[in-house]
Amino acid sequence: MTAQRDIDPAEAAQITERIGQTFDFVRDAIANPRMLEEIPNGSTLGFRDILIEDQHVRLTAYRPKQPDAQWDARVSGPVVDTSPGQSIETGRQLPWVATGRYPTVAGYETAEAALDALEAAISATEQTEPKTRRAVGA
Amino acid sequence: MPEIEFDVVLDNAELEWMRMRLTTVRGRVVTYTVQYETTLDGQRVPVVRFDNAHGFPHRDLLNRSGRIIEKRPIPGNLSPEAALAQGEIEIRRNWPRYRAAFFGD
């Protein structure tokens, strides 16, 4: 018999948020199959949503399945909430969306480190500090 | 038939997970499996699974031995995408209850 690990309300809220981000990612991947050319099938994923100039942006960290693989991260798209019962969010189109050249980083030990590096890279590119994190993934 | 398969870590301790596998045809979901997993004795184990295997969308609740203890069809003759959306609603709303039942059975 193994005792149930307690999950506090903050952690439960985080888990619920990440479940939602998982389904959002699926919708993004179906809508934009090119994303899966960079994120190999079978990868382990972690998510973070940030706010840049009033636009929600999803960062996805991914670690391919092979042994000793490291974490890479990329912008996987503007956050468009198409979950059941939600309306689609519209916002200013960020420059990478138009060009298809989404910022990426590679070679980190943890998902969190990859997401931090990507957020810093975006900040440098945009010369705008991401102002708000809606949620932190992985 | 494009296949999308990945695992998602849900907590910082890496003890709670989602596993997803879908096939699509022309951008439409054809088959899907969505599984919420927890960790038991250091191993990832499924707690609840939504899928449309065997020709109908359903929810499986599992016990700590990995056996299905309840198989419940998703009512309404839904398309795979609609059934997947229903699974999303249920798993977001009810995962703590599924988990408590898993450890409490």
Chai-1 contact restraints between the chains, C-beta under 6 A:
chainA,res_idxA,chainB,res_idxB,connection_type,confidence,min_distance_angstrom,max_distance_angstrom,comment,restraint_id
A,T2,B,L40,contact,1.0,0.0,6.0,A-B,restraint_1
A,T2,B,D41,contact,1.0,0.0,6.0,A-B,restraint_2
A,Q4,B,F103,contact,1.0,0.0,6.0,A-B,restraint_3
A,E11,B,D11,contact,1.0,0.0,6.0,A-B,restraint_4
A,I15,B,L10,contact,1.0,0.0,6.0,A-B,restraint_5
A,I15,B,D11,contact,1.0,0.0,6.0,A-B,restraint_6
A,I15,B,E16,contact,1.0,0.0,6.0,A-B,restraint_7
A,T16,B,R92,contact,1.0,0.0,6.0,A-B,restraint_8
A,R18,B,L10,contact,1.0,0.0,6.0,A-B,restraint_9
A,I19,B,R92,contact,1.0,0.0,6.0,A-B,restraint_10
A,T22,B,V8,contact,1.0,0.0,6.0,A-B,restraint_11
A,T22,B,M18,contact,1.0,0.0,6.0,A-B,restraint_12
A,F23,B,E88,contact,1.0,0.0,6.0,A-B,restraint_13
A,A29,B,I4,contact,1.0,0.0,6.0,A-B,restraint_14
A,I30,B,T24,contact,1.0,0.0,6.0,A-B,restraint_15
A,I30,B,G27,contact,1.0,0.0,6.0,A-B,restraint_16
A,N41,B,E5,contact,1.0,0.0,6.0,A-B,restraint_17
A,G42,B,E5,contact,1.0,0.0,6.0,A-B,restraint_18
A,S43,B,F6,contact,1.0,0.0,6.0,A-B,restraint_19
A,T44,B,D7,contact,1.0,0.0,6.0,A-B,restraint_20
A,L45,B,F6,contact,1.0,0.0,6.0,A-B,restraint_21
A,L45,B,V8,contact,1.0,0.0,6.0,A-B,restraint_22
A,G46,B,V9,contact,1.0,0.0,6.0,A-B,restraint_23
A,P84,B,A85,contact,1.0,0.0,6.0,A-B,restraint_24
A,P84,B,I89,contact,1.0,0.0,6.0,A-B,restraint_25
A,A138,B,V9,contact,1.0,0.0,6.0,A-B,restraint_26
